């Protein structure tokens, strides 16, 4: 793939990830929407954690968007998504729709970052075996 196409594909994937996080997760939590508190209650979180989790998610997204801190934001987000996955496992939610959703989101986030960051591609190259 040519570098310009990789960059723009990565930007689009990253932009979609950021829009999803801001609209579906961060905004409901920061605006104190009842759905956020209800969802957290269903997941077994005590009342009062919604704002704090929303702020942590927002910080991760901001770090991910800034080119200098994008990899750090990706690492922090991976931890956040791991916690979300553990929460889903703990309450025995369905595997493919709930438990693995964090994995899908993380792959989308890292895929966008990998495509737009030559430095990350240098650390994690995709190597082609001879004869393939």
C-alpha positions in Angstrom: 0.0 0.0 0.0 1.4 3.4 -0.8 2.3 5.6 2.2 -0.3 8.3 1.5 -3.1 5.8 1.3 -1.9 4.2 4.5 -1.8 7.5 6.3 -5.3 8.5 5.1 -6.8 5.1 5.8 -5.3 5.3 9.3 -6.7 8.7 9.9 -10.1 7.6 8.8 -10.0 4.5 11.1 -8.7 6.6 14.0 -11.3 9.3 13.4 -14.1 6.7 13.4 -12.7 5.2 16.6 -12.5 8.7 18.2 -16.1 9.6 17.1 -17.4 6.4 18.5 -15.7 6.8 21.8 -16.8 10.5 22.2 -20.4 9.9 21.1 -21.2 6.5 22.5 -19.1 6.4 25.7 -17.6 9.7 26.8 -20.4 12.1 26.2 -23.2 10.2 28.0 -20.9 9.8 31.0 -19.8 13.4 31.2 -23.3 14.8 30.5 -24.7 12.7 33.3 -27.2 10.9 31.1 -29.3 8.4 32.9 -28.4 5.7 30.4 -24.8 5.9 31.5 -25.6 5.4 35.2 -28.1 2.6 34.4 -25.5 0.8 32.2 -22.8 1.1 34.9 -25.3 -0.2 37.5 -26.1 -3.2 35.3 -22.4 -3.9 35.0 -22.0 -3.9 38.8 -20.3 -0.6 39.2 -21.4 1.4 42.3 -23.1 4.8 41.8 -20.7 7.7 41.4 -18.1 6.2 39.1 -19.6 7.4 35.8 -18.0 10.8 35.8 -14.5 9.5 36.7 -14.6 6.8 34.1 -15.8 9.3 31.5 -12.9 11.6 32.3 -10.4 8.7 32.1 -11.9 7.8 28.7 -11.7 11.4 27.5 -8.0 11.7 28.6 -7.2 8.5 26.7 -8.9 9.8 23.6 -7.1 13.1 23.8 -3.8 11.5 24.2 -4.6 9.2 21.2 -5.4 12.1 19.0 -2.2 14.1 19.6 0.5 12.7 17.3 3.3 13.0 20.0 1.3 11.0 22.6 -0.8 8.8 20.3 1.1 5.6 21.2 0.9 6.4 24.9 -2.9 7.0 24.5 -3.2 3.7 22.7 -1.5 1.9 25.5 -3.6 3.5 28.1 -6.8 2.8 26.1 -5.7 -0.8 25.8 -5.7 -1.0 29.6 -9.1 0.7 29.8 -10.5 -1.7 27.2 -9.1 -4.7 29.1 -10.9 -3.5 32.2 -14.1 -3.2 30.2 -13.6 -6.7 28.9 -13.0 -8.1 32.4 -16.2 -6.4 33.6 -18.2 -8.1 30.8 -16.6 -11.5 31.7 -17.4 -11.0 35.4 -21.1 -10.6 34.7 -21.1 -13.5 32.2 -22.3 -11.4 29.2 -22.4 -13.0 25.7 -18.9 -13.6 24.2 -19.1 -12.2 20.6 -21.4 -9.2 21.2 -20.2 -8.0 24.6 -17.0 -9.6 25.9 -15.1 -9.3 22.7 -16.4 -5.8 21.8 -13.4 -4.3 23.6 -11.1 -6.4 21.5 -12.8 -5.3 18.3 -12.6 -1.7 19.4 -8.9 -2.1 20.4 -8.0 -3.7 17.0 -9.8 -0.8 15.2 -7.9 1.8 17.3 -4.5 0.1 16.9 -5.1 -0.6 13.2 -5.7 3.1 12.6 -2.6 4.1 14.6 -0.4 1.5 12.9 -1.5 2.7 9.5 -0.8 6.4 10.3 2.4 5.9 12.2 5.6 4.8 10.4 7.4 4.6 13.8 4.8 2.1 15.1 5.1 0.1 11.8 8.9 0.0 12.3 8.4 -1.6 15.8 5.6 -4.0 14.6 6.3 -4.7 11.0 4.2 -7.0 8.8 6.7 -9.4 7.4 6.1 -11.5 4.3 7.5 -15.0 4.3 9.3 -16.2 1.2 7.2 -18.2 -1.1 3.9 -16.6 0.1 
